[in-house]
Amino acid sequence: MGLFNFWRKKETQPTATAEDQQNAVSAAPDKDKASKPAKKTASKKRESKPKAVPGPDPLQLAVDKIATRPQGEFVLYDQAANLFPHRILELGIDDGERISTLLQFGTLVVDPTELLYVGLDWFEDRTPQQRPGLTYAQATKLLANLGVKAKLQPGDPLTSFLPIANSLTAKKVDWVMISSEIRPKVMRQLWPLFPRILKPETRFFLEKNGEYKLIAPEEVERIARKAEALNRQ
């Protein structure tokens, strides 16, 4: 019962008749004894169940998490806010916080069952010289908790990307993120493989010195042709 209705009900109670008043006077000697339990009963009736405290706003949680991420990643979240990608490819997952932050927001604006995340990483084969990373099991659990369909490919990105590229040729990706941990020599081998899995509107991000840069599709094509020519030499 709402507060307004509670007071309205109280105000519309019938007034006491003369007979009721006479009975009340005759019962005056027992007033003290009768009033105490009556007060307790009334207080119990007026006690209402505590209202459920609303949980934190999921969107606000996602925004708060984005605010804690390195500034070099902000271009990713800005682009995602404009149009969230459904098919994401990432080379170099690191500790998983980047993709976790992105997908935490994405699952609020897109049906999680419509998302596909493909991630390549060294996982257990990461060296001490590399950034901290997840194990394969940890990455699998992280993505399962987000309810996103995921395909993880362990191993060196060069060898693990070849079978992935073949599977992504038919249904191309909307989004590519490449960590700076992928060595230039390896990237030179990978560049020629990218154009066949990209759509004209695919957004391609390359990390350099801790900052992700958005690379235009025509620039991806140009770099891919140049890399292919160098690989033939």
trRosetta pair geometry for C-beta under 8 A, 3 or more apart (Angstrom, degrees):
i j d omega theta_ij theta_ji phi_ij phi_ji
1 5 5.2 -122 -173 89 89 118
1 6 5.2 111 127 -68 117 87
1 9 7.6 -31 -171 -3 144 142
1 48 7.7 -129 48 -105 82 131
2 5 4.7 87 59 14 84 103
2 6 6.8 -141 96 -13 42 88
3 6 5.6 -52 -149 28 31 116
3 7 6.8 21 159 -11 64 103
4 7 6.4 -63 -155 39 29 102
4 8 6.4 29 151 -19 65 110
5 8 5.4 -54 -143 37 35 114
5 9 6.3 38 157 -23 67 103
6 9 6.0 -57 -155 32 28 109
6 10 6.6 27 149 -19 62 107
7 10 5.4 -50 -147 34 39 115
7 11 6.3 36 155 -19 68 106
8 11 5.9 -58 -148 37 31 109
8 12 6.4 16 159 -10 65 113
9 12 6.2 -67 -146 42 28 102
9 13 7.5 55 152 -51 60 83
10 13 6.3 -29 -168 -15 36 112
16 20 4.1 -129 -167 92 93 134
16 21 5.5 114 131 -57 123 81
16 24 7.4 -1 -168 -21 152 139
17 20 4.7 103 51 4 71 102
17 21 7.2 -132 99 -5 41 86
18 21 5.6 -54 -151 35 34 113
18 22 6.5 35 151 -21 66 103
19 22 5.7 -53 -150 34 34 111
19 23 6.5 34 152 -17 66 104
20 23 5.8 -54 -150 37 32 111
20 24 6.4 36 151 -23 64 106
21 24 5.5 -53 -152 33 33 115
21 25 6.6 34 151 -21 65 101
22 25 5.7 -52 -152 32 34 111
22 26 6.5 31 152 -16 66 105
23 26 5.8 -55 -148 37 33 109
23 27 6.3 22 156 -11 65 112
24 27 5.9 -66 -149 43 29 105
24 28 7.4 65 146 -62 59 76
25 28 5.7 -13 -168 -34 40 114
27 30 5.5 -58 -178 49 78 104
27 31 6.9 117 125 -68 78 70
27 34 7.1 0 159 3 119 158
28 31 5.2 -13 -160 -37 47 117
30 33 5.1 -59 -168 48 74 111
30 34 5.1 65 134 -22 95 110
31 34 6.2 -68 -142 43 23 101
31 35 5.8 22 165 -27 65 115
32 35 6.1 -56 -141 29 24 110
32 36 7.1 27 164 -26 58 102
33 36 6.8 -59 -165 19 27 107
34 37 7.1 -68 -164 43 37 94
34 38 6.1 34 151 -21 71 120
35 38 5.4 -67 -148 42 34 115
35 39 6.1 37 158 -26 72 103
36 39 5.9 -54 -152 29 28 109
36 40 6.8 24 153 -15 62 104
37 40 5.4 -53 -151 36 41 113
37 41 6.2 41 152 -21 71 103
38 41 5.7 -53 -149 36 32 110
38 42 6.3 32 153 -20 65 106
39 42 5.7 -54 -147 37 31 111
39 43 6.2 30 155 -20 65 105
40 43 5.8 -56 -149 35 30 109
40 44 6.4 31 152 -21 64 104
41 44 5.7 -55 -152 33 32 111
41 45 6.5 31 152 -20 66 104
42 45 5.7 -55 -151 34 33 111
42 46 6.3 25 155 -15 67 108
43 46 5.8 -59 -147 40 32 107
43 47 6.5 45 150 -35 64 98
44 47 5.6 -45 -154 17 35 116
56 60 6.5 -118 172 73 90 113
56 61 5.5 88 128 -58 123 110
57 60 3.9 69 79 9 109 112
57 61 6.7 -177 89 -13 55 81
58 61 5.5 -52 -149 33 34 114
58 62 6.5 35 153 -20 66 103
58 108 5.8 175 119 -98 117 123
59 62 5.7 -53 -152 34 34 112
59 63 6.4 32 151 -17 66 105
59 105 7.9 67 -136 -130 62 73
59 108 5.7 142 -87 -179 78 159
60 63 5.6 -52 -146 38 34 111
60 64 6.1 37 153 -22 66 105
61 64 5.7 -54 -147 36 29 112
61 65 6.4 29 154 -20 64 105
61 104 7.5 -98 113 162 98 127
62 65 5.8 -54 -150 34 31 110
62 66 6.5 34 151 -21 64 103
62 101 7.6 127 -157 -166 73 65
62 104 4.9 -178 -112 122 95 99
62 105 4.2 131 180 -85 135 74
62 108 6.2 -112 -20 -6 157 144
63 66 5.6 -51 -151 32 33 114
63 67 6.6 38 150 -25 63 103
63 105 7.8 94 -62 -101 52 112
64 67 5.6 -52 -154 28 33 116
64 68 7.1 29 151 -18 62 103
65 68 5.9 -58 -159 31 38 109
65 69 7.2 47 146 -35 65 99
65 101 5.1 -162 131 -125 114 95
65 104 6.2 16 60 79 155 152
66 69 5.8 -48 -160 12 40 117
66 74 7.8 93 172 -117 99 71
66 77 5.0 110 -146 -134 127 161
66 101 5.9 132 -86 178 62 119
66 105 6.8 36 -56 -54 122 135
69 73 4.9 -69 145 65 124 135
69 74 7.3 159 91 -69 108 65
69 77 7.5 138 55 -30 145 137
69 97 7.3 174 -109 136 97 109
69 98 7.1 103 -143 -108 129 65
69 101 5.7 64 -64 -146 136 178
70 73 5.3 92 70 0 80 102
70 210 6.5 -96 158 178 149 104
71 74 5.6 -23 -164 -15 50 118
71 211 7.8 -23 103 -106 78 94
72 75 8.0 -37 173 10 42 99
72 207 7.4 73 150 -139 124 93
72 209 7.9 -151 -119 104 145 64
72 210 4.5 -176 -24 139 168 74
72 211 3.6 -119 -138 -98 105 57
72 212 6.0 117 155 2 82 69
73 76 5.2 -39 -179 23 73 119
73 77 6.8 61 133 -13 86 100
73 98 6.0 -142 -127 -129 144 102
73 101 7.9 69 139 76 146 144
73 212 6.0 59 -113 5 47 122
74 77 5.8 -59 -153 41 45 105
74 78 6.0 48 151 -23 75 106
75 78 5.6 -53 -143 37 33 114
75 79 6.2 31 159 -17 65 107
75 205 7.1 160 103 -123 116 123
75 211 7.9 72 4 -178 124 82
75 212 5.4 -147 59 87 116 99
75 213 7.4 42 65 -110 167 24
75 214 6.0 -138 164 -34 134 102
76 79 6.1 -63 -154 38 25 106
76 80 6.2 23 152 -19 64 111
76 98 7.5 42 72 -174 169 101
76 102 6.3 -65 145 -94 121 120
76 177 7.0 26 -111 -101 127 127
76 205 6.3 21 -88 -104 91 170
76 212 5.7 34 -45 73 99 157
77 80 5.4 -51 -141 37 34 114
77 81 6.4 41 156 -26 64 102
77 101 7.4 -52 -83 132 117 112
77 102 6.9 -136 -88 -103 74 75
77 105 7.0 91 -139 17 94 165
78 81 5.9 -54 -154 28 28 112
78 82 7.1 27 150 -18 60 103
79 82 5.8 -55 -158 30 37 112
79 83 7.6 -45 168 49 67 72
79 203 5.8 149 174 -172 146 166
79 214 6.9 144 -69 -90 144 132
80 83 7.7 -103 -152 75 27 36
80 84 5.1 40 -169 -107 77 74
80 85 7.2 -74 -115 5 80 82
80 102 6.0 -167 -81 -150 163 91
80 105 6.4 93 126 96 134 131
80 106 6.6 -81 -172 -75 124 92
81 84 7.7 33 -84 -63 16 84
81 105 7.7 -55 -80 161 75 141
84 105 7.6 -159 -106 116 130 93
84 106 4.9 152 -166 -126 136 87
84 109 5.3 134 -4 87 147 124
84 110 5.2 -135 95 -28 134 126
85 88 5.4 114 102 -73 125 86
85 106 7.9 -46 55 -122 61 134
85 173 7.7 32 180 171 131 77
85 174 3.6 175 -147 102 102 121
85 175 3.6 -130 -9 -24 177 125
85 203 7.0 -124 -65 36 129 109
86 110 6.6 -161 -97 -166 78 150
86 114 5.6 -61 -141 141 113 94
86 115 5.8 -134 -156 -107 57 53
86 116 6.8 42 146 21 71 82
86 174 5.6 88 39 0 67 146
87 115 7.8 177 -76 -158 38 50
87 116 4.8 2 -117 62 73 107
87 118 7.7 17 -177 -2 79 106
87 168 7.9 148 165 -140 130 105
87 171 6.8 -171 -96 139 163 101
87 172 7.4 140 89 114 147 40
87 173 4.6 -134 118 -131 106 60
87 174 4.9 117 52 5 77 90
87 175 7.0 165 89 27 52 82
88 99 7.7 147 131 -136 145 107
88 102 7.8 139 -131 122 162 139
88 115 7.4 1 5 -170 107 95
88 116 7.0 177 28 92 66 58
88 117 4.9 -11 67 -115 108 69
88 118 6.9 -177 94 29 56 68
88 173 6.8 100 -113 -163 11 111
88 174 7.0 -43 -71 62 55 88
88 175 4.5 -22 -113 75 73 116
88 176 7.9 168 -161 -81 55 30
88 177 7.4 6 -174 3 98 104
89 118 4.8 -15 -109 70 71 108
89 119 7.9 172 -157 -79 44 39
89 120 8.0 17 -175 -3 84 100
89 164 7.6 129 -135 154 118 129
89 168 7.0 21 -75 -117 135 162
89 173 4.7 -40 -12 -126 112 166
89 175 6.9 170 28 92 65 62
89 176 5.0 -12 71 -110 103 72
89 177 7.3 178 95 27 55 64
89 197 7.4 44 -26 133 161 137
90 93 6.0 88 116 -86 126 70
90 99 6.0 -95 -20 -79 168 127
90 117 7.3 -5 7 -170 109 92
90 118 7.2 166 25 88 64 57
90 119 4.9 -8 65 -113 101 78
90 120 7.1 -166 97 29 57 68
90 176 7.6 163 -84 -161 40 45
90 177 4.5 -6 -115 64 84 103
90 178 7.7 -174 -155 -76 50 35
90 179 7.7 57 177 -30 87 93
91 120 4.9 -8 -119 61 65 114
91 121 8.0 161 -166 -71 40 59
91 157 5.1 67 -159 -138 110 137
91 161 7.1 -2 -104 -85 121 122
91 176 7.8 11 -1 -173 98 89
91 177 7.2 -168 30 96 63 58
91 178 4.8 7 55 -121 112 71
91 179 6.1 -133 103 18 69 83
91 182 5.6 22 132 -58 122 139
91 190 7.8 53 -111 -162 169 162
92 120 7.3 -5 -29 88 41 79
92 121 6.2 105 -124 -104 25 81
92 157 7.1 -32 -49 -68 78 139
92 177 8.0 -113 61 121 87 87
92 178 6.8 73 23 -169 115 44
92 179 2.6 -93 94 22 148 134
92 180 7.8 -143 110 34 171 35
92 181 4.7 150 -131 50 138 112
92 182 5.9 -119 -40 -37 127 91
92 207 7.9 -101 80 30 141 136
93 96 5.6 16 159 -82 107 64
93 98 7.8 -165 -166 51 53 105
93 99 6.3 -46 -143 1 89 134
93 119 4.9 43 -71 -174 121 127
93 120 7.7 175 -29 73 93 33
93 121 4.2 -57 17 -63 101 141
93 133 6.8 94 82 -149 85 102
93 134 6.4 -52 109 31 124 112
93 139 6.2 48 125 -118 165 132
93 179 7.8 -91 -15 -37 18 138
94 97 7.4 -57 102 30 109 81
94 98 6.5 63 53 6 123 118
94 121 7.7 -131 -19 -124 30 129
94 131 5.2 -17 -133 101 100 130
94 132 7.2 58 -177 82 77 57
94 133 5.6 -119 -160 -102 28 80
94 134 7.9 65 113 -4 33 85
94 179 6.4 155 -40 -111 103 146
94 181 7.5 154 -75 -10 90 142
95 98 8.0 106 62 -4 74 82
95 131 7.2 -93 -30 140 90 105
95 132 5.3 30 -76 102 108 94
95 133 6.0 -128 -75 -115 49 32
95 134 6.3 111 -150 -42 37 85
96 99 6.0 -64 -158 49 56 99
96 100 5.3 60 147 -29 83 113
96 133 7.9 99 -24 -161 82 59
96 134 4.9 42 -30 -35 121 138
96 138 7.2 -136 -20 128 154 102
96 139 5.9 -165 -88 -109 128 77
96 142 5.2 -22 179 167 147 177
97 100 5.4 -57 -137 41 29 115
97 101 6.1 34 161 -23 66 105
98 101 6.1 -57 -154 32 24 108
98 102 6.6 19 152 -15 60 110
98 177 7.7 -171 134 155 133 158
99 102 5.4 -54 -145 39 37 114
99 103 6.0 27 159 -12 70 110
99 117 6.8 104 -173 -157 130 140
99 119 6.9 -38 -68 -91 171 132
99 177 7.9 -170 -80 55 93 151
100 103 6.2 -61 -141 44 25 102
100 104 6.1 35 156 -30 63 106
100 142 6.0 -77 -88 179 113 120
100 146 7.2 -157 -135 -61 68 136
101 104 5.7 -49 -145 27 27 115
101 105 7.0 20 157 -9 59 103
102 105 6.3 -67 -165 39 29 104
102 106 6.1 26 146 -22 67 115
103 106 4.9 -53 -135 40 41 117
103 107 6.0 43 165 -25 72 100
103 115 7.2 126 -134 158 101 161
103 117 6.9 -34 -83 -65 134 145
103 143 7.6 16 89 -125 175 72
103 146 5.0 35 129 -176 129 155
103 148 5.7 -68 -158 -37 137 153
104 107 6.6 -49 -146 29 22 106
104 108 7.7 22 148 -18 51 105
104 146 6.9 -100 -78 -120 58 115
105 108 6.0 -64 -168 28 39 113
105 109 7.1 3 153 4 71 110
106 109 6.3 -78 -152 47 36 93
106 110 5.4 -26 174 34 80 113
106 112 8.0 106 113 -99 91 69
106 115 6.4 93 137 -97 130 147
107 110 6.8 -69 -108 65 27 74
107 112 4.6 16 -128 -77 101 101
107 115 7.3 -78 -85 -5 75 150
107 146 6.0 -157 -43 -178 147 90
107 147 6.5 102 -132 61 139 108
107 148 7.0 -109 -77 -62 113 101
110 114 5.8 -111 167 70 101 116
110 115 6.0 103 112 -59 127 104
111 114 4.5 78 74 0 95 109
111 115 7.7 -169 94 -17 54 84
112 115 5.6 -54 -157 22 44 116
112 146 6.8 -172 -137 143 130 74
112 147 4.0 48 137 107 158 106
112 148 5.3 -106 -166 -80 95 63
113 147 7.4 -53 -58 154 64 100
113 149 7.1 63 -149 -26 46 108
115 148 4.7 -48 93 -138 122 100
115 149 6.5 166 90 35 63 81
116 148 7.7 163 -104 174 18 91
116 149 5.2 -33 -105 87 66 107
116 150 7.5 153 -163 -93 51 35
116 151 7.3 7 -175 3 95 102
117 143 6.2 -142 66 -135 137 130
117 148 5.4 43 0 139 118 130
117 149 7.2 157 22 88 71 53
117 150 4.6 -20 69 -110 97 85
117 151 7.5 179 92 28 52 61
118 150 7.5 166 -82 -160 33 60
118 151 4.9 -11 -112 66 77 100
118 152 7.9 174 -157 -82 46 32
118 153 7.3 18 -177 -5 87 108
118 164 6.1 134 176 -158 134 124
118 168 7.0 -87 -1 -75 171 128
118 173 7.5 -96 32 -98 125 129
119 139 6.8 -136 93 179 147 136
119 143 8.0 -156 5 -63 136 144
119 150 6.8 -8 9 -168 106 108
119 151 7.5 164 26 85 63 52
119 152 5.1 -17 69 -113 95 75
119 153 7.2 -177 93 26 47 71
120 152 7.8 155 -86 -162 32 56
120 153 4.8 -22 -104 70 78 103
120 155 7.8 -55 -162 63 91 69
120 157 5.0 98 134 -118 132 82
120 160 5.1 153 -141 104 113 126
120 161 6.0 -13 -92 -75 165 80
120 164 6.7 -104 -66 -13 118 164
121 126 7.8 -20 165 -62 94 107
121 133 6.4 173 176 -165 129 136
121 134 7.4 45 116 56 159 88
121 139 7.1 167 44 -76 143 162
121 152 7.3 -37 28 -162 98 99
121 153 8.0 130 21 76 54 59
121 154 6.7 -35 76 -117 66 57
121 157 7.9 12 -90 -73 23 91
122 125 4.3 -110 179 77 94 89
122 126 4.5 128 94 -68 123 65
122 127 7.9 -44 143 -10 161 67
122 130 7.1 72 44 74 147 177
122 133 6.8 92 65 76 91 172
122 154 7.2 53 -169 -163 19 74
122 155 7.0 -4 -119 -180 50 7
122 156 6.9 30 -98 -83 87 44
122 157 8.0 -60 -55 -35 76 79
123 126 6.8 -150 93 -22 13 95
123 133 6.7 -140 -115 131 28 127
123 134 6.6 -42 -125 95 73 67
123 135 5.7 65 -173 -157 94 37
123 136 4.4 30 -157 -56 155 77
123 139 6.8 -93 -105 0 107 134
123 152 7.9 78 -62 164 132 124
123 154 4.7 -48 19 -125 133 108
124 135 5.7 39 -69 -132 83 82
124 136 6.5 -46 -20 -12 97 95
124 154 7.4 15 24 -157 86 136
125 154 7.3 121 8 175 112 101
125 155 6.9 46 24 -116 150 39
125 156 7.7 -72 107 -53 149 67
126 130 4.7 -114 -167 71 95 138
126 131 7.9 -75 -162 68 135 49
126 132 8.0 97 133 -150 156 25
126 133 4.6 153 -49 31 161 133
127 130 5.2 103 57 -3 71 101
130 133 6.8 -6 120 -21 119 118
130 181 6.0 58 -142 -143 103 131
131 181 6.6 -106 13 -75 106 133
134 138 4.1 -137 -167 89 102 118
134 139 4.5 127 110 -56 138 87
134 142 7.0 -63 -133 -10 161 140
135 138 4.6 96 50 5 78 103
135 139 7.1 -147 89 -4 41 86
136 139 5.9 -58 -151 37 30 110
136 140 6.3 32 152 -21 64 108
136 152 6.4 152 -149 124 84 142
136 154 5.4 -38 -90 -71 123 132
137 140 5.7 -54 -148 35 31 114
137 141 6.4 29 155 -17 65 107
138 141 5.9 -56 -148 38 30 110
138 142 6.3 36 153 -25 64 106
139 142 5.6 -50 -147 31 32 116
139 143 6.6 21 160 -10 64 107
139 152 5.7 118 114 -111 129 152
140 143 6.3 -64 -152 40 27 102
140 144 6.2 27 153 -21 65 112
140 150 7.4 -175 -126 87 55 132
140 152 6.4 -104 -76 9 80 146
141 144 5.6 -56 -143 37 31 113
141 145 6.4 35 158 -24 65 104
142 145 6.1 -58 -157 30 26 111
142 146 7.0 16 150 -11 60 107
143 146 5.7 -58 -153 38 38 110
143 148 5.4 -85 -171 66 87 99
143 150 4.0 9 153 -23 155 157
143 152 7.7 -178 10 -48 151 114
144 147 7.5 42 178 -72 36 31
144 150 7.7 -99 -56 25 58 124
151 164 7.6 156 118 -121 125 102
153 160 4.2 146 142 176 114 116
153 161 7.5 138 102 -76 151 41
153 163 7.5 175 -128 70 139 104
153 164 5.5 -90 -33 -59 160 125
154 160 6.7 -156 90 -106 24 147
155 159 5.8 -72 137 79 128 107
155 160 4.3 149 71 -56 105 119
156 159 5.0 61 73 22 99 101
156 160 6.4 163 75 -6 45 97
156 186 7.6 -135 174 -125 100 138
157 160 5.9 -67 -128 50 27 102
157 161 5.5 34 171 -35 68 112
157 182 5.6 -49 51 -113 159 108
157 186 6.2 86 72 161 106 138
157 190 7.1 -15 131 -79 108 141
158 161 6.3 -55 -145 24 17 110
158 162 7.8 28 155 -31 51 96
158 186 4.9 -119 -58 -150 113 99
158 189 5.5 29 -133 89 116 137
158 190 6.5 -117 -109 -62 70 97
159 162 6.5 -42 -165 8 36 113
160 163 7.3 -59 -169 37 42 96
160 164 6.7 35 145 -13 69 119
161 164 5.3 -69 -150 47 42 114
161 165 5.7 48 155 -32 79 104
161 190 6.1 25 82 -123 165 107
161 193 6.6 116 135 103 120 159
162 165 5.9 -51 -146 27 25 111
162 166 7.1 25 156 -17 58 103
162 193 7.5 -108 -102 -119 55 152
163 166 5.8 -52 -155 32 38 113
163 167 6.6 30 153 -14 67 107
164 167 5.9 -63 -153 39 34 107
164 168 6.1 19 156 -12 69 115
165 168 5.9 -66 -143 44 29 104
165 169 6.7 52 155 -51 63 92
165 193 4.8 -62 -120 178 157 119
165 196 7.1 70 178 77 103 111
165 197 5.8 -113 -145 -46 72 133
166 169 6.0 -34 -156 -6 32 117
167 170 7.7 -53 179 22 38 99
168 171 6.8 -81 -152 76 51 65
168 172 6.4 74 161 -123 85 40
168 173 5.8 -7 -169 -37 129 98
168 197 4.3 34 114 -137 114 121
169 172 7.3 0 -157 -81 23 75
169 196 5.4 -16 -121 144 96 107
169 197 5.9 -80 -88 -88 50 75
172 197 5.3 156 -135 180 81 48
172 198 5.9 111 -174 -143 127 4
172 199 4.7 146 97 -45 137 86
172 202 6.8 -91 144 -64 115 132
173 176 6.1 95 105 -61 137 84
173 197 5.7 28 7 150 99 100
173 198 6.8 -39 57 -99 84 52
173 199 7.6 -154 70 0 39 92
173 202 6.1 72 94 -129 72 126
174 199 7.0 -13 -100 32 53 124
174 201 7.4 -17 -141 103 77 92
174 202 5.8 -158 -153 -116 26 72
174 203 7.2 16 153 22 65 83
175 202 6.8 -155 -61 -160 26 78
175 203 5.4 -2 -113 62 70 92
175 205 7.7 2 -172 4 81 106
176 194 7.1 44 -124 -144 171 113
176 198 7.2 -53 -22 -94 133 104
176 202 6.6 42 -7 164 100 116
176 203 7.4 -167 30 97 68 52
176 204 4.7 2 58 -122 114 69
176 205 6.6 -178 93 30 62 66
177 205 4.8 -7 -110 69 67 113
177 207 7.6 44 -178 -32 82 102
177 212 6.9 -32 -140 -131 95 134
178 182 5.8 -57 -179 22 99 141
178 187 7.5 90 171 -113 143 111
178 205 6.9 179 23 95 70 61
178 206 5.1 -10 61 -115 112 65
178 207 6.4 -148 95 13 61 82
179 182 5.9 120 74 -12 74 88
179 207 5.4 -12 -143 36 35 138
180 207 4.2 -101 -35 106 88 101
180 208 5.8 134 -98 -99 120 33
180 209 7.1 146 -104 -23 163 26
180 210 7.4 -62 8 -51 148 36
182 186 5.4 -118 -178 87 82 122
182 187 5.4 103 128 -65 110 94
182 190 7.3 -30 175 11 139 154
183 186 4.6 89 62 9 83 104
183 187 6.9 -149 96 -8 41 88
184 187 5.4 -55 -142 37 33 114
184 188 6.4 42 156 -29 65 98
185 188 5.9 -46 -155 23 30 114
185 189 7.3 25 148 -12 58 102
186 189 5.8 -59 -162 36 39 109
186 190 6.3 31 146 -18 71 112
187 190 5.3 -61 -142 41 37 111
187 191 6.2 55 159 -43 71 93
187 227 7.8 -105 129 -119 71 145
188 191 6.2 -30 -145 6 28 116
188 227 4.9 -171 -157 -146 63 106
188 230 6.2 -69 -168 89 123 130
188 231 6.5 164 147 -67 96 96
189 192 7.8 -63 179 26 33 98
189 227 7.7 -136 -52 168 14 120
189 231 6.6 114 -105 -106 59 130
190 193 5.6 -69 -166 35 52 114
190 194 6.9 60 147 -41 81 97
191 194 6.0 -47 -158 8 38 115
191 220 7.9 -168 -156 -169 86 69
191 223 5.4 -111 -153 128 135 93
191 224 4.6 -165 154 -106 90 59
191 226 7.9 -36 126 66 154 76
191 227 3.7 92 65 35 138 161
191 228 7.3 -125 95 -40 101 72
192 195 7.5 -45 -168 15 40 102
192 224 5.1 123 -99 -170 42 88
192 225 7.9 101 -104 -79 84 26
192 227 5.7 -142 -40 93 84 107
192 228 4.2 97 -91 -76 126 100
192 231 6.9 -82 -16 18 137 149
193 196 6.9 -67 -173 35 47 105
193 197 7.3 17 148 -1 76 114
194 197 6.4 -83 -159 44 40 97
194 198 6.0 30 158 -26 79 119
194 204 7.4 67 180 -125 136 136
194 220 5.9 -105 114 179 134 116
194 224 5.9 -132 53 -89 100 126
195 198 5.8 -69 -143 33 33 112
195 220 6.6 156 -81 127 78 104
195 221 5.7 75 -100 -103 126 73
195 224 5.2 -163 -29 77 112 176
198 202 4.2 -123 -157 42 86 153
198 204 6.9 -16 -118 -65 137 119
198 217 6.6 171 143 -130 136 99
198 220 6.6 57 -2 111 174 155
199 202 4.7 126 49 -36 70 96
200 217 5.9 16 -153 -120 50 176
201 217 8.0 -46 -70 -52 13 138
202 217 6.7 105 58 -93 84 107
203 214 6.2 -45 -165 -140 96 104
204 214 7.1 108 71 -160 55 56
204 215 4.5 -55 96 63 106 99
204 216 8.0 -47 47 52 109 6
204 217 7.1 126 3 -87 124 55
204 220 5.3 65 49 -72 172 135
205 212 4.5 11 179 -178 117 113
205 213 6.7 153 -153 71 64 36
205 214 5.8 -33 -96 -93 76 54
205 215 7.1 171 -97 7 21 85
206 212 7.0 147 72 -151 26 64
206 213 5.5 -27 63 59 80 91
206 215 5.5 43 0 -30 112 126
207 210 7.1 -1 -175 -122 103 9
207 211 6.8 155 -149 78 67 28
207 212 5.0 -38 -89 -90 73 68
207 213 7.6 155 -99 11 23 74
208 211 6.3 -32 68 64 64 79
208 213 6.2 -6 21 -3 107 119
215 219 5.0 -123 -177 86 89 124
215 220 5.5 106 126 -60 119 87
215 223 7.9 -35 -173 4 142 141
216 219 4.5 91 61 3 83 106
216 220 7.3 -146 95 -8 44 83
217 220 5.6 -50 -151 31 36 113
217 221 6.6 36 151 -18 66 103
218 221 5.5 -49 -151 35 37 115
218 222 6.4 40 150 -22 66 103
219 222 5.5 -50 -146 34 36 113
219 223 6.3 33 156 -16 67 105
220 223 6.0 -57 -147 39 28 107
220 224 6.1 31 153 -23 64 110
221 224 5.7 -57 -146 35 28 114
221 225 6.5 27 157 -18 64 104
222 225 6.0 -55 -152 34 29 108
222 226 6.5 25 153 -15 64 109
223 226 5.7 -58 -148 40 33 111
223 227 6.1 32 155 -19 68 108
224 227 5.8 -55 -144 38 28 110
224 228 6.3 31 155 -22 63 106
225 228 5.8 -54 -148 34 29 112
225 229 6.6 31 153 -20 63 104
226 229 5.8 -55 -153 34 32 111
226 230 6.6 28 152 -16 65 106
227 230 5.7 -56 -148 38 34 110
227 231 6.2 36 153 -23 67 107
228 231 5.6 -54 -146 34 31 113
228 232 6.7 34 154 -23 62 104
229 232 6.0 -56 -156 29 32 112
229 233 7.3 41 148 -32 61 98
230 233 5.8 -44 -160 13 40 116
